[in-house]
Amino acid sequence: MTEVDILVIGGGVNGTAIARDAAGRGLRVALCEMNDLASGTSSASTKLIHGGLRYLEHREFNLVRKSLIERDILLRTAPHLVKPMRFILPHERGQRPRWLLRLGLFIYDWLGPKNPLLPPSHGIDLSTGIEAFPLKDDLTKGFVYSDCWVDDARLVVMNAVDAAARGAEVTTRTKCTALAPDKGEWLATLETSDGDSRVLRARAVVNAAGPWVGDMMSRIAGPGNDAKVPLRLVQGSHIIVPRLFEGEHAYLFQNADGRIMFAIPYEDEFTLLGTTERPFTGDPADVRASDEEIAYLCDAANHYFKPQTKPADVVHTYAGVRPLYDDASHEDASAVTRDYVFDLETDAARPPLLTIYGGKLTTCRKLAEHALEELKPILGFDGDAWTEDAPLAGGDLDGGEFESFMTRLRARFVWMPLADIKRLARAYGTHAADFLEDARSEDDLGMAFGRGFSEAELKYLRSHEWAVTAEDVLWRRSKLGLHLSADEQKQVEDWFRYGSTVKTG
């Protein structure tokens, strides 16, 4: 029987970050995920590493400050995944007054660490310039501020890769079907999607199952499993449309209903619009963007942009369920805290159980560090916090500068198109060399699936990143599903079905 110090349940951003931190402290760690890594909420975000400008309205200054500090750390430790982005915030008459926006941005700048990659906010004339071109003519004034962008699913996967490199056991398509206390430890029954099962013994369990934390609680034997779970599920949906504007900047809009909407350059050819916010009931695995949400996002974009967007123009949608901590103090979901909340059980009735509610991409590292500090006196280990200055998997770029890293890759692989080099550098960082090796042409990488996606990369994803289906690869390990034709995508599916010798027809 496998024995570990910590069993982490859930392969989202919180679970993988905790597994990474724990393994780096020398603990025996196992992580199980019932589907694929980042298959739930963690791949359905707006893909921002940010402080949360709108949280200032709800006076969550501590959350904003913590998030801005973490934004700076992630930009430094994961320079391949996290990139700076400038955001244009137009001002429209009848919305929040200009003085309030200026004050909010001043506080936002003041709360965050100074970083030359993230210039401070300032006013902007929207009557001329590339930022003004797509906007309607009555939007002439606004502000510009800095935040960061990330591929959320890649952030999750690279946390898992780092955890595994430090000794953690990471298993996907593996569900924890039961937890039972036994002699001061947990007996966890783990069942794979193939029906195989085993029992694992753990000194402590971390329930990082996101929207399924309540479902996981119901599987625990013994007293306390009938307690009400303080969880509020909120659906957020996004749409992807053909590119609405040029440039690498993004937009933050104030909608008439008081909500905000982002418009972000996405995968070079598209614009990402989101998000919505509405209560969710049912199975989080079945969440889908509704026709009503799609129409809402199109209408919101049309209010600000000259290029008009119809639901028929939408090329892809995605939706996720946010597992927020519900203290029953707010009816409006937008006012419920986005900060994480811990419920640590250490009573004599059962072994240590840490349940996690909420959390953001931006604070995943801090959440993990905090979780380990909470468990440290209970489990009695010696390892100290270490992740603040440690590069995430693939992030050990010489000098930490992404552009200089790109220059070195271009010099080494002169035969590869720049767009392909950029994609690989952003996705894998220094780990790209693990499968590119000394390739001198595209032929050295095996079968070509299109857009620079090769069999060598596909083999790497299967052997090093737990990819077992075409969906894992096309929509989570990458976003190539937006770019490859139906025939090219089928080739990827056939590769997984038949192996490296793909059968067609």
Secondary structure, DSSP 8 states (H G I E B T S, - for coil): -EEEEEEEE--SHHHHHHHHHHHHTT--EEEE-SSSTT-SGGGSS--EE---GGGGGGT-HHHHHHHHHHHHHHHHH-TTTEEEEEEEEE--TTSS-HHHHHHHHHHHHHHS---TTS---EEEETTSSTTTTTB-TT--EEEEEEEEEE-HHHHHHHHHHHHHHTT-EEESSEEEEEEEEETTEEEEEEEETTS-EEEEEEEEEEE--GGGHHHHHTTB-STTTTS---EEEEEEEEEEEE--S-SS-EEEEE-TTS-EEEEEEETTTEEEEE---EE--S-GGG----HHHHHHHHHHHHHHBSS---GGG--EEEEEEEEEE--S--SSGGGS--S-EEEEE-STTSS-EEEEE---STTHHHHHHHHHHHHHHHHT------GGGS--TT---GGG-HHHHHHHHHHH-TTS-HHHHHHHHHHHGGGGHHHHTT--SGGGG-SEEETTEEHHHHHHHHHHS---SHHIIIIII--GGGTS-HHHHHHHHHHHHH-SS----
